[in-house]
């Protein structure tokens, strides 16, 4: 039984179809099908029940899935620990953050990293998705919520202020009303955004115009006059054509958290960006030590 076949098996089981697994692993559909048939022959039992929309695990498949996940955890631990022992301040460094943070806050950190460690190659993964540090989907993650995943070293950095914005020259909304206002809201289906509730409380009669999951897009729509948006001040203040609106109460602010897996502590390029980020983005009155 090959570990490579079990990796494909996990991809099929998690995605529910051979085609989806093939795309995720950059393999051909026939290759995935052939490898799964070989695995079923090795096990001696069918692992999948085929149906029109994909596959479902059989009872034997569920047992193999649990054991394969345990093997995957061990394999990923080996990879992380070997990578963490790489003390060379050189090589790729996968950094994940939201679009606005990567655009408006992170550049000085990257500039300093490249100047002090020219052998490091930052790979910036800009997304609202929360990458899994245990699977090494990213090496370092910056986000606005603390890490609850086990094995993550985290540090609280600066507090980000938010503000309410509209296109220059727009009529100002009336606090406690807002019936003439349209709102550009963040999508709360996956993540929590405290400013959405704040907006609904302070402008209860306003109605949503657009829901998005991208701050730069939100700012652009606001710039076009499509509605009011709560933006990080570093985004709103830097966007030409927007005006900041003061309704006597600021939207909730949020901290930036930096995290990386504890198995990666020994990697020089992890320590390098962590030290630089704490130096440039930390707040002596507000930051917390590593956990």
Beta strands, then each sheet from edge to edge (+ up, - down):
strand 1: 48-51
strand 2: 54-57
strand 3: 91-97
strand 4: 120-126
strand 5: 140-143
strand 6: 152-160
strand 7: 162-167
strand 8: 182-186
strand 9: 207-212
strand 10: 228-232
strand 11: 242-245
strand 12: 254-261
sheet 1: 1+ 2-
sheet 2: 4+ 3+ 5+ 12- 6+
sheet 3: 9+ 8+ 10+ 7- 11+
end
